[in-house]
Amino acid sequence: MLAVAALFFFMTNARAKVQCRVCVEFRGRSNCATALGPTEQAAREGAHTTACGPIASGMDEQIGCSRTPPAAVQCQPR
């Protein structure tokens, strides 16, 4: 089981070349999240989606939050 978990972790992170941290403010709430991706755009989108998760409830708010420009973005190569 441990070997399978290690293989999954390696395969998931092997292509990740960029790490981004995105902070989002939505309807008076804010949250930040970090994500990895093969490109900056993929990492930014992943972090933005993850940051919206805890502060948006329901599909309408999730969509609204995802369309909100981030309050802060920091990306760096891995």
A tleap script that builds the chain and sets N, CA, C and O, in Angstrom:
source leaprc.protein.ff14SB
mol = sequence {
  NMET LEU ALA VAL ALA ALA LEU PHE PHE PHE
  MET THR ASN ALA ARG ALA LYS VAL GLN CYS
  ARG VAL CYS VAL GLU PHE ARG GLY ARG SER
  ASN CYS ALA THR ALA LEU GLY PRO THR GLU
  GLN ALA ALA ARG GLU GLY ALA HIE THR THR
  ALA CYS GLY PRO ILE ALA SER GLY MET ASP
  GLU GLN ILE GLY CYS SER ARG THR PRO PRO
  ALA ALA VAL GLN CYS GLN PRO CARG
}
set mol.1.N position { 0.825 -1.189 0.000 }
set mol.1.CA position { 0.000 0.000 0.000 }
set mol.1.C position { 0.872 1.258 0.000 }
set mol.1.O position { 0.582 2.222 -0.708 }
set mol.2.N position { 1.929 1.240 0.789 }
set mol.2.CA position { 2.831 2.386 0.867 }
set mol.2.C position { 3.505 2.633 -0.484 }
set mol.2.O position { 3.688 3.779 -0.893 }
set mol.3.N position { 3.869 1.558 -1.168 }
set mol.3.CA position { 4.505 1.699 -2.477 }
set mol.3.C position { 3.551 2.331 -3.482 }
set mol.3.O position { 3.966 3.159 -4.293 }
set mol.4.N position { 2.292 1.954 -3.436 }
set mol.4.CA position { 1.299 2.526 -4.340 }
set mol.4.C position { 1.117 4.011 -4.041 }
set mol.4.O position { 1.032 4.826 -4.960 }
set mol.5.N position { 1.058 4.361 -2.767 }
set mol.5.CA position { 0.923 5.762 -2.377 }
set mol.5.C position { 2.137 6.567 -2.828 }
set mol.5.O position { 1.985 7.686 -3.318 }
set mol.6.N position { 3.331 6.018 -2.671 }
set mol.6.CA position { 4.550 6.707 -3.094 }
set mol.6.C position { 4.574 6.883 -4.612 }
set mol.6.O position { 4.975 7.938 -5.105 }
set mol.7.N position { 4.151 5.871 -5.348 }
set mol.7.CA position { 4.102 5.962 -6.802 }
set mol.7.C position { 3.098 7.026 -7.240 }
set mol.7.O position { 3.382 7.812 -8.144 }
set mol.8.N position { 1.933 7.055 -6.607 }
set mol.8.CA position { 0.925 8.061 -6.928 }
set mol.8.C position { 1.469 9.460 -6.667 }
set mol.8.O position { 1.301 10.353 -7.498 }
set mol.9.N position { 2.118 9.660 -5.523 }
set mol.9.CA position { 2.700 10.954 -5.175 }
set mol.9.C position { 3.741 11.366 -6.207 }
set mol.9.O position { 3.753 12.513 -6.653 }
set mol.10.N position { 4.608 10.446 -6.587 }
set mol.10.CA position { 5.656 10.742 -7.562 }
set mol.10.C position { 5.057 11.102 -8.915 }
set mol.10.O position { 5.475 12.082 -9.531 }
set mol.11.N position { 4.093 10.333 -9.382 }
set mol.11.CA position { 3.489 10.572 -10.689 }
set mol.11.C position { 2.730 11.905 -10.707 }
set mol.11.O position { 2.709 12.594 -11.727 }
set mol.12.N position { 2.123 12.257 -9.604 }
set mol.12.CA position { 1.378 13.507 -9.518 }
set mol.12.C position { 2.311 14.705 -9.549 }
set mol.12.O position { 2.004 15.709 -10.194 }
set mol.13.N position { 3.437 14.618 -8.868 }
set mol.13.CA position { 4.353 15.750 -8.747 }
set mol.13.C position { 5.475 15.769 -9.776 }
set mol.13.O position { 6.190 16.765 -9.877 }
set mol.14.N position { 5.645 14.709 -10.532 }
set mol.14.CA position { 6.751 14.636 -11.479 }
set mol.14.C position { 6.636 15.694 -12.574 }
set mol.14.O position { 7.649 16.243 -13.008 }
set mol.15.N position { 5.429 15.985 -13.022 }
set mol.15.CA position { 5.232 16.957 -14.095 }
set mol.15.C position { 5.069 18.375 -13.570 }
set mol.15.O position { 5.038 19.327 -14.351 }
set mol.16.N position { 4.966 18.522 -12.271 }
set mol.16.CA position { 4.742 19.851 -11.695 }
set mol.16.C position { 6.022 20.675 -11.786 }
set mol.16.O position { 7.031 20.359 -11.155 }
set mol.17.N position { 5.957 21.727 -12.576 }
set mol.17.CA position { 7.124 22.575 -12.772 }
set mol.17.C position { 6.961 23.965 -12.152 }
set mol.17.O position { 7.934 24.701 -11.989 }
set mol.18.N position { 5.708 24.313 -11.805 }
set mol.18.CA position { 5.419 25.633 -11.253 }
set mol.18.C position { 4.545 25.477 -10.014 }
set mol.18.O position { 3.643 24.641 -9.972 }
set mol.19.N position { 4.829 26.297 -9.013 }
set mol.19.CA position { 4.018 26.332 -7.804 }
set mol.19.C position { 3.458 27.741 -7.649 }
set mol.19.O position { 4.202 28.721 -7.696 }
set mol.20.N position { 2.138 27.839 -7.463 }
set mol.20.CA position { 1.499 29.147 -7.285 }
set mol.20.C position { 0.694 29.167 -5.989 }
set mol.20.O position { 0.076 28.179 -5.591 }
set mol.21.N position { 0.727 30.324 -5.356 }
set mol.21.CA position { -0.114 30.588 -4.185 }
set mol.21.C position { -1.053 31.721 -4.580 }
set mol.21.O position { -0.613 32.790 -5.002 }
set mol.22.N position { -2.355 31.470 -4.437 }
set mol.22.CA position { -3.380 32.432 -4.824 }
set mol.22.C position { -4.251 32.742 -3.618 }
set mol.22.O position { -4.680 31.837 -2.902 }
set mol.23.N position { -4.512 34.028 -3.395 }
set mol.23.CA position { -5.425 34.468 -2.339 }
set mol.23.C position { -6.639 35.096 -3.009 }
set mol.23.O position { -6.517 35.886 -3.945 }
set mol.24.N position { -7.824 34.722 -2.503 }
set mol.24.CA position { -9.080 35.183 -3.077 }
set mol.24.C position { -9.925 35.825 -1.981 }
set mol.24.O position { -9.993 35.323 -0.859 }
set mol.25.N position { -10.565 36.937 -2.320 }
set mol.25.CA position { -11.545 37.571 -1.435 }
set mol.25.C position { -12.889 37.494 -2.137 }
set mol.25.O position { -13.025 37.927 -3.282 }
set mol.26.N position { -13.894 36.935 -1.444 }
set mol.26.CA position { -15.207 36.749 -2.047 }
set mol.26.C position { -16.283 36.928 -0.987 }
set mol.26.O position { -16.320 36.199 0.005 }
set mol.27.N position { -17.142 37.887 -1.203 }
set mol.27.CA position { -18.269 38.173 -0.310 }
set mol.27.C position { -17.853 38.309 1.149 }
set mol.27.O position { -18.476 37.735 2.043 }
set mol.28.N position { -16.802 39.070 1.374 }
set mol.28.CA position { -16.347 39.345 2.728 }
set mol.28.C position { -15.510 38.253 3.366 }
set mol.28.O position { -15.112 38.372 4.524 }
set mol.29.N position { -15.243 37.206 2.632 }
set mol.29.CA position { -14.400 36.118 3.152 }
set mol.29.C position { -13.146 36.021 2.296 }
set mol.29.O position { -13.149 36.401 1.125 }
set mol.30.N position { -12.086 35.512 2.886 }
set mol.30.CA position { -10.846 35.356 2.118 }
set mol.30.C position { -10.178 34.039 2.471 }
set mol.30.O position { -10.349 33.498 3.563 }
set mol.31.N position { -9.412 33.544 1.511 }
set mol.31.CA position { -8.682 32.295 1.704 }
set mol.31.C position { -7.536 32.247 0.698 }
set mol.31.O position { -7.622 32.817 -0.390 }
set mol.32.N position { -6.482 31.569 1.073 }
set mol.32.CA position { -5.333 31.365 0.189 }
set mol.32.C position { -5.091 29.870 0.025 }
set mol.32.O position { -5.385 29.079 0.921 }
set mol.33.N position { -4.553 29.496 -1.126 }
set mol.33.CA position { -4.222 28.097 -1.388 }
set mol.33.C position { -3.024 28.029 -2.327 }
set mol.33.O position { -2.741 28.963 -3.078 }
set mol.34.N position { -2.337 26.909 -2.262 }
set mol.34.CA position { -1.167 26.657 -3.097 }
set mol.34.C position { -1.433 25.442 -3.966 }
set mol.34.O position { -2.050 24.475 -3.518 }
set mol.35.N position { -0.969 25.490 -5.212 }
set mol.35.CA position { -1.117 24.355 -6.115 }
set mol.35.C position { 0.110 24.246 -7.016 }
set mol.35.O position { 0.824 25.220 -7.255 }
set mol.36.N position { 0.328 23.040 -7.501 }
set mol.36.CA position { 1.414 22.751 -8.435 }
set mol.36.C position { 0.822 22.470 -9.799 }
set mol.36.O position { -0.311 21.999 -9.907 }
set mol.37.N position { 1.587 22.760 -10.845 }
set mol.37.CA position { 1.120 22.460 -12.184 }
set mol.37.C position { 2.249 22.428 -13.183 }
set mol.37.O position { 3.346 22.915 -12.907 }
set mol.38.N position { 1.986 21.857 -14.344 }
set mol.38.CA position { 3.020 21.801 -15.380 }
set mol.38.C position { 3.267 23.174 -16.005 }
set mol.38.O position { 4.339 23.421 -16.558 }
set mol.39.N position { 2.273 24.071 -15.918 }
set mol.39.CA position { 2.421 25.435 -16.422 }
set mol.39.C position { 1.947 26.405 -15.339 }
set mol.39.O position { 1.270 26.011 -14.390 }
set mol.40.N position { 2.312 27.675 -15.495 }
set mol.40.CA position { 1.870 28.672 -14.519 }
set mol.40.C position { 0.350 28.799 -14.526 }
set mol.40.O position { -0.271 28.917 -13.470 }
set mol.41.N position { -0.240 28.775 -15.699 }
set mol.41.CA position { -1.696 28.908 -15.791 }
set mol.41.C position { -2.399 27.751 -15.072 }
set mol.41.O position { -3.371 27.975 -14.350 }
set mol.42.N position { -1.922 26.538 -15.260 }
set mol.42.CA position { -2.538 25.383 -14.598 }
set mol.42.C position { -2.396 25.481 -13.087 }
set mol.42.O position { -3.339 25.180 -12.355 }
set mol.43.N position { -1.229 25.898 -12.615 }
set mol.43.CA position { -1.009 26.034 -11.173 }
set mol.43.C position { -1.881 27.144 -10.594 }
set mol.43.O position { -2.437 26.992 -9.506 }
set mol.44.N position { -2.003 28.259 -11.314 }
set mol.44.CA position { -2.850 29.370 -10.846 }
set mol.44.C position { -4.306 28.944 -10.767 }
set mol.44.O position { -4.982 29.222 -9.776 }
set mol.45.N position { -4.795 28.272 -11.805 }
set mol.45.CA position { -6.189 27.825 -11.814 }
set mol.45.C position { -6.468 26.839 -10.687 }
set mol.45.O position { -7.504 26.917 -10.027 }
set mol.46.N position { -5.538 25.911 -10.471 }
set mol.46.CA position { -5.712 24.939 -9.386 }
set mol.46.C position { -5.734 25.609 -8.030 }
set mol.46.O position { -6.557 25.263 -7.182 }
set mol.47.N position { -4.848 26.558 -7.809 }
set mol.47.CA position { -4.806 27.261 -6.529 }
set mol.47.C position { -6.045 28.117 -6.337 }
set mol.47.O position { -6.577 28.199 -5.229 }
set mol.48.N position { -6.514 28.758 -7.410 }
set mol.48.CA position { -7.708 29.600 -7.331 }
set mol.48.C position { -8.924 28.747 -6.965 }
set mol.48.O position { -9.699 29.118 -6.084 }
set mol.49.N position { -9.088 27.626 -7.628 }
set mol.49.CA position { -10.206 26.724 -7.346 }
set mol.49.C position { -10.153 26.223 -5.910 }
set mol.49.O position { -11.175 26.173 -5.227 }
set mol.50.N position { -8.972 25.855 -5.459 }
set mol.50.CA position { -8.810 25.351 -4.098 }
set mol.50.C position { -9.081 26.447 -3.072 }
set mol.50.O position { -9.681 26.186 -2.030 }
set mol.51.N position { -8.644 27.665 -3.359 }
set mol.51.CA position { -8.888 28.780 -2.437 }
set mol.51.C position { -10.377 29.088 -2.325 }
set mol.51.O position { -10.844 29.471 -1.252 }
set mol.52.N position { -11.124 28.930 -3.404 }
set mol.52.CA position { -12.564 29.210 -3.382 }
set mol.52.C position { -13.349 28.156 -2.605 }
set mol.52.O position { -14.421 28.456 -2.079 }
set mol.53.N position { -12.845 26.951 -2.526 }
set mol.53.CA position { -13.581 25.856 -1.894 }
set mol.53.C position { -14.179 26.180 -0.537 }
set mol.53.O position { -15.392 26.052 -0.370 }
set mol.54.N position { -13.381 26.593 0.440 }
set mol.54.CA position { -13.916 26.831 1.781 }
set mol.54.C position { -14.740 28.109 1.938 }
set mol.54.O position { -15.478 28.241 2.914 }
set mol.55.N position { -14.631 29.043 1.009 }
set mol.55.CA position { -15.323 30.323 1.206 }
set mol.55.C position { -16.564 30.481 0.337 }
set mol.55.O position { -17.290 31.465 0.476 }
set mol.56.N position { -16.816 29.537 -0.547 }
set mol.56.CA position { -17.999 29.590 -1.402 }
set mol.56.C position { -18.833 28.340 -1.167 }
set mol.56.O position { -18.320 27.222 -1.218 }
set mol.57.N position { -20.119 28.536 -0.911 }
set mol.57.CA position { -20.992 27.387 -0.695 }
set mol.57.C position { -22.020 27.315 -1.815 }
set mol.57.O position { -22.656 28.313 -2.153 }
set mol.58.N position { -22.173 26.158 -2.370 }
set mol.58.CA position { -23.108 25.977 -3.473 }
set mol.58.C position { -22.471 26.287 -4.809 }
set mol.58.O position { -21.448 26.967 -4.892 }
set mol.59.N position { -23.097 25.776 -5.847 }
set mol.59.CA position { -22.542 25.918 -7.196 }
set mol.59.C position { -22.518 27.377 -7.655 }
set mol.59.O position { -21.553 27.804 -8.288 }
set mol.60.N position { -23.556 28.139 -7.350 }
set mol.60.CA position { -23.580 29.545 -7.778 }
set mol.60.C position { -22.414 30.333 -7.195 }
set mol.60.O position { -21.764 31.103 -7.902 }
set mol.61.N position { -22.150 30.141 -5.906 }
set mol.61.CA position { -21.035 30.853 -5.273 }
set mol.61.C position { -19.697 30.345 -5.788 }
set mol.61.O position { -18.766 31.132 -5.958 }
set mol.62.N position { -19.581 29.047 -6.040 }
set mol.62.CA position { -18.331 28.502 -6.587 }
set mol.62.C position { -18.020 29.158 -7.928 }
set mol.62.O position { -16.879 29.539 -8.188 }
set mol.63.N position { -19.036 29.289 -8.775 }
set mol.63.CA position { -18.838 29.910 -10.084 }
set mol.63.C position { -18.477 31.383 -9.907 }
set mol.63.O position { -17.561 31.884 -10.558 }
set mol.64.N position { -19.195 32.069 -9.029 }
set mol.64.CA position { -18.899 33.480 -8.775 }
set mol.64.C position { -17.497 33.688 -8.246 }
set mol.64.O position { -16.796 34.606 -8.670 }
set mol.65.N position { -17.089 32.842 -7.325 }
set mol.65.CA position { -15.740 32.954 -6.755 }
set mol.65.C position { -14.682 32.672 -7.819 }
set mol.65.O position { -13.661 33.359 -7.878 }
set mol.66.N position { -14.918 31.682 -8.646 }
set mol.66.CA position { -13.927 31.350 -9.675 }
set mol.66.C position { -13.764 32.471 -10.690 }
set mol.66.O position { -12.722 32.570 -11.339 }
set mol.67.N position { -14.779 33.317 -10.837 }
set mol.67.CA position { -14.701 34.445 -11.770 }
set mol.67.C position { -14.152 35.707 -11.130 }
set mol.67.O position { -13.915 36.703 -11.814 }
set mol.68.N position { -13.950 35.671 -9.819 }
set mol.68.CA position { -13.407 36.820 -9.096 }
set mol.68.C position { -11.893 36.879 -9.289 }
set mol.68.O position { -11.213 35.877 -9.070 }
set mol.69.N position { -11.354 38.017 -9.689 }
set mol.69.CA position { -9.892 38.115 -9.825 }
set mol.69.C position { -9.216 37.879 -8.468 }
set mol.69.O position { -9.729 38.327 -7.443 }
set mol.70.N position { -8.092 37.192 -8.451 }
set mol.70.CA position { -7.406 36.944 -7.189 }
set mol.70.C position { -6.894 38.228 -6.548 }
set mol.70.O position { -6.520 39.177 -7.237 }
set mol.71.N position { -6.883 38.240 -5.222 }
set mol.71.CA position { -6.352 39.389 -4.478 }
set mol.71.C position { -4.834 39.396 -4.531 }
set mol.71.O position { -4.215 40.460 -4.518 }
set mol.72.N position { -4.234 38.222 -4.590 }
set mol.72.CA position { -2.767 38.112 -4.652 }
set mol.72.C position { -2.386 36.796 -5.330 }
set mol.72.O position { -3.056 35.777 -5.164 }
set mol.73.N position { -1.303 36.844 -6.094 }
set mol.73.CA position { -0.779 35.648 -6.768 }
set mol.73.C position { 0.734 35.666 -6.657 }
set mol.73.O position { 1.379 36.682 -6.918 }
set mol.74.N position { 1.289 34.534 -6.269 }
set mol.74.CA position { 2.752 34.377 -6.243 }
set mol.74.C position { 3.069 33.030 -6.897 }
set mol.74.O position { 2.606 31.988 -6.432 }
set mol.75.N position { 3.846 33.053 -7.959 }
set mol.75.CA position { 4.229 31.825 -8.643 }
set mol.75.C position { 5.746 31.735 -8.706 }
set mol.75.O position { 6.444 32.744 -8.798 }
set mol.76.N position { 6.234 30.511 -8.654 }
set mol.76.CA position { 7.675 30.288 -8.754 }
set mol.76.C position { 7.931 28.914 -9.361 }
set mol.76.O position { 7.140 27.991 -9.162 }
set mol.77.N position { 9.017 28.772 -10.091 }
set mol.77.CA position { 9.362 27.450 -10.644 }
set mol.77.C position { 9.786 26.508 -9.532 }
set mol.77.O position { 10.285 26.938 -8.492 }
set mol.78.N position { 9.586 25.244 -9.760 }
set mol.78.CA position { 9.995 24.231 -8.780 }
set mol.78.C position { 11.333 23.685 -9.122 }
set mol.78.O position { 11.847 22.821 -8.413 }
savepdb mol mol.pdb
quit
